[in-house]
Amino acid sequence: MDEFSTVHFETYPIRFTPKGKVCVIDIIKVLCKTNQPYSLWEKIKTDHPEILADCEHYPFEQGEHLPAVCGKGWEQVLGFLSYYRQSQGLV
């Protein structure tokens, strides 16, 4: 397996695949400043299952495969996060 890279934004780590895809859970945590990024991701997937077409699961940690996106998928996630941040009072 290729090694992933990590960039820190403030105190939050953001993981990237070797091909430049970003870990969805990390960006939700950073942009929404939440300790529950998995529940927000589950809500997005449930409400907008089409997002999964642009996701792949990457083994960032041993035994932990997390969703990763680039390009179109990143734009979709960002758009959904804007909506959910406002609707859940996370802004």
PEZISUL-V891077 format. One line per field, one symbol per residue. phi: phi as a letter, one per 20 degrees, with the letter a starting at -180 (. if undefined). psi: psi as a letter, one per 30 degrees, with the letter a starting at -180 (. if undefined). Layout:
phi = ???
psi = ???
//
This chain:
phi = .ffedcdedldeececfgenfdfffffffffdlcecfffffffffffcfffffddcedefcgmdedfccblgffffggfffgfffffdmee
psi = kkkllkkkjcgkkjkklfggkkjeeeeeeeefhkghfeeeeeeeeefifffffgllkkielkfjjlkkllceeeeeeeeeeeeeeefghg.
//
